[in-house]
Amino acid sequence: MSPRKPKTDVVSTPPDNTLARQALDAIRLIDTEAHEKRLVQLEQLKSAKATILERVNELNHQLAQIDKAMEAITGRPAPSREKGGRRNLKEVKERVEQWMEGRKGQKFNAADLVKEIPELQGVSISMFLKPLVESGKVHTDASDGAKRLKYFVPEG
């Protein structure tokens, strides 16, 4: 028989799954940091979008001023700008419905909805949501007055 070699390569394992717990904690930390970075990026993107939309409004105002100046100089109305095609709001309506479904019981006024879904800018919210109200998916609350109408999806 050959003599046995002493075990020098044995790694001692920490008791009570400490190693596994440390690995899970490290994974949670990485997930938390990634989530925080995504939230920061989202806020930056929202800010950039708001800045761009504000700039677009300024440029449209400047175009209107230039048209008025050209009209004053020539005495004739400025050539009208091409109007964009009609917007298809069907997808936006579905998004609004899904968004509100996810926030059951919370009440939103028209300005809140426009802030959350900028595609609603320039759209009559009451007419936009009228089919959803008539179908019973969205309810209205006029307890603050008819001019302060709030929209919500009932709980339950």
C-alpha contacts under 8 A as a table, 3 or more apart, distances in Angstrom:
res1	aa1	res2	aa2	distance
7	K	10	V	6.18
13	T	19	L	7.91
14	P	17	N	6.67
14	P	18	T	5.88
14	P	19	L	6.56
15	P	18	T	6.24
17	N	20	A	5.30
17	N	21	R	6.24
18	T	21	R	5.02
18	T	22	Q	6.08
19	L	22	Q	5.13
19	L	23	A	6.28
20	A	23	A	5.07
20	A	24	L	6.21
21	R	24	L	5.11
21	R	25	D	6.11
22	Q	25	D	5.05
22	Q	26	A	6.15
23	A	26	A	5.08
23	A	27	I	6.25
24	L	27	I	5.02
24	L	28	R	6.16
25	D	28	R	5.05
25	D	29	L	6.15
26	A	29	L	5.08
26	A	30	I	6.26
27	I	30	I	5.10
27	I	31	D	6.17
28	R	31	D	5.03
28	R	32	T	6.05
29	L	32	T	5.09
29	L	33	E	6.18
30	I	33	E	5.20
30	I	34	A	6.15
31	D	34	A	5.10
31	D	35	H	6.09
32	T	35	H	5.11
32	T	36	E	6.19
33	E	36	E	5.12
33	E	37	K	6.21
34	A	37	K	5.12
34	A	38	R	6.25
35	H	38	R	5.11
35	H	39	L	6.28
36	E	39	L	5.10
36	E	40	V	6.29
37	K	40	V	5.10
37	K	41	Q	6.18
38	R	41	Q	5.01
38	R	42	L	6.05
39	L	42	L	5.00
39	L	43	E	6.25
40	V	43	E	5.21
40	V	44	Q	6.27
41	Q	44	Q	5.03
41	Q	45	L	6.16
42	L	45	L	5.09
42	L	46	K	6.17
43	E	46	K	5.08
43	E	47	S	6.12
44	Q	47	S	5.07
44	Q	48	A	6.13
45	L	48	A	5.02
45	L	49	K	6.09
46	K	49	K	5.09
46	K	50	A	6.16
47	S	50	A	5.14
47	S	51	T	6.19
48	A	51	T	5.08
48	A	52	I	6.20
49	K	52	I	5.09
49	K	53	L	6.13
50	A	53	L	5.13
50	A	54	E	6.09
51	T	54	E	5.11
51	T	55	R	6.16
52	I	55	R	4.99
52	I	56	V	6.13
53	L	56	V	5.02
53	L	57	N	6.33
54	E	57	N	5.20
54	E	58	E	6.37
55	R	58	E	4.98
55	R	59	L	6.16
56	V	59	L	5.07
56	V	60	N	6.17
57	N	60	N	5.13
57	N	61	H	6.23
58	E	61	H	5.08
58	E	62	Q	6.24
59	L	62	Q	4.96
59	L	63	L	6.16
60	N	63	L	5.01
60	N	64	A	6.30
61	H	64	A	5.12
61	H	65	Q	6.34
62	Q	65	Q	5.00
62	Q	66	I	6.21
63	L	66	I	5.08
63	L	67	D	6.18
64	A	67	D	5.06
64	A	68	K	6.28
65	Q	68	K	5.11
65	Q	69	A	6.24
66	I	69	A	5.03
66	I	70	M	6.14
67	D	70	M	5.12
67	D	71	E	6.10
67	D	77	P	7.97
67	D	78	A	5.52
68	K	71	E	4.99
68	K	72	A	6.18
68	K	78	A	7.31
69	A	72	A	5.06
69	A	73	I	6.27
70	M	73	I	5.12
70	M	74	T	6.05
70	M	75	G	7.98
70	M	77	P	7.86
70	M	78	A	6.27
71	E	74	T	5.33
71	E	75	G	5.29
71	E	76	R	5.26
71	E	77	P	5.00
71	E	78	A	5.36
72	A	75	G	5.33
72	A	76	R	7.52
74	T	77	P	7.90
88	N	91	E	7.15
88	N	92	V	7.95
89	L	92	V	4.97
89	L	93	K	5.95
90	K	93	K	5.07
90	K	94	E	6.34
91	E	94	E	5.08
91	E	95	R	6.21
92	V	95	R	4.96
92	V	96	V	6.10
92	V	119	E	7.25
92	V	120	L	7.92
93	K	96	V	5.08
93	K	97	E	6.13
93	K	128	F	7.61
93	K	129	L	7.86
94	E	97	E	5.05
94	E	98	Q	6.18
95	R	98	Q	5.10
95	R	99	W	5.93
96	V	99	W	4.99
96	V	100	M	6.03
96	V	117	I	7.58
97	E	100	M	5.26
97	E	101	E	6.06
97	E	132	L	7.86
98	Q	101	E	4.97
98	Q	102	G	6.31
99	W	102	G	5.28
99	W	103	R	6.77
100	M	103	R	5.05
100	M	104	K	6.40
100	M	152	F	6.91
100	M	153	V	6.32
101	E	104	K	5.45
101	E	153	V	6.21
103	R	106	Q	5.74
103	R	153	V	7.42
104	K	152	F	6.80
104	K	153	V	4.96
104	K	154	P	5.76
104	K	155	E	5.34
105	G	152	F	6.07
105	G	153	V	5.73
105	G	154	P	5.14
105	G	155	E	5.27
106	Q	152	F	5.91
106	Q	153	V	7.35
107	K	150	K	5.69
107	K	151	Y	5.45
107	K	152	F	4.76
107	K	153	V	7.93
108	F	111	A	7.95
108	F	112	D	5.71
108	F	113	L	6.62
108	F	150	K	5.13
108	F	151	Y	5.21
108	F	152	F	6.43
109	N	112	D	5.38
109	N	113	L	6.59
109	N	148	R	7.05
109	N	149	L	6.17
109	N	150	K	4.44
109	N	151	Y	6.11
110	A	113	L	5.20
110	A	114	V	6.35
110	A	125	I	5.98
110	A	126	S	7.87
110	A	149	L	7.88
110	A	150	K	7.29
110	A	151	Y	7.93
111	A	114	V	5.11
111	A	115	K	6.19
112	D	115	K	5.13
112	D	116	E	6.33
113	L	116	E	5.17
113	L	117	I	5.93
113	L	120	L	7.62
114	V	117	I	5.04
114	V	118	P	5.17
114	V	119	E	7.33
114	V	120	L	5.34
114	V	121	Q	5.92
115	K	118	P	5.85
117	I	120	L	6.02
118	P	121	Q	5.50
120	L	123	V	5.25
120	L	125	I	7.44
123	V	128	F	7.14
124	S	127	M	5.46
124	S	128	F	6.01
125	I	128	F	4.81
125	I	129	L	5.98
126	S	129	L	5.34
126	S	130	K	5.87
127	M	130	K	5.01
127	M	131	P	7.84
128	F	131	P	7.23
129	L	132	L	5.23
129	L	133	V	6.17
129	L	138	V	7.81
130	K	133	V	5.04
130	K	134	E	6.04
131	P	134	E	5.04
131	P	135	S	6.07
132	L	135	S	5.14
132	L	136	G	6.31
132	L	137	K	5.44
132	L	138	V	5.45
133	V	136	G	5.14
133	V	137	K	6.04
133	V	138	V	4.71
133	V	139	H	5.59
133	V	140	T	7.42
134	E	137	K	7.77
134	E	138	V	8.00
135	S	138	V	7.66
136	G	139	H	6.59
137	K	153	V	6.43
138	V	151	Y	6.61
138	V	152	F	5.61
138	V	153	V	4.85
138	V	154	P	7.37
139	H	151	Y	5.75
139	H	152	F	5.35
139	H	153	V	5.96
139	H	154	P	6.98
140	T	149	L	6.61
140	T	150	K	5.54
140	T	151	Y	4.59
140	T	152	F	6.27
141	D	144	D	7.79
141	D	149	L	5.78
141	D	150	K	5.06
141	D	151	Y	6.35
141	D	152	F	7.80
142	A	145	G	5.10
142	A	146	A	5.32
142	A	147	K	7.90
142	A	148	R	6.61
142	A	149	L	4.89
142	A	150	K	6.57
143	S	146	A	7.77
143	S	149	L	7.81
144	D	147	K	7.91
144	D	148	R	5.72
144	D	149	L	7.11
145	G	148	R	5.33
145	G	149	L	6.72
146	A	149	L	5.56
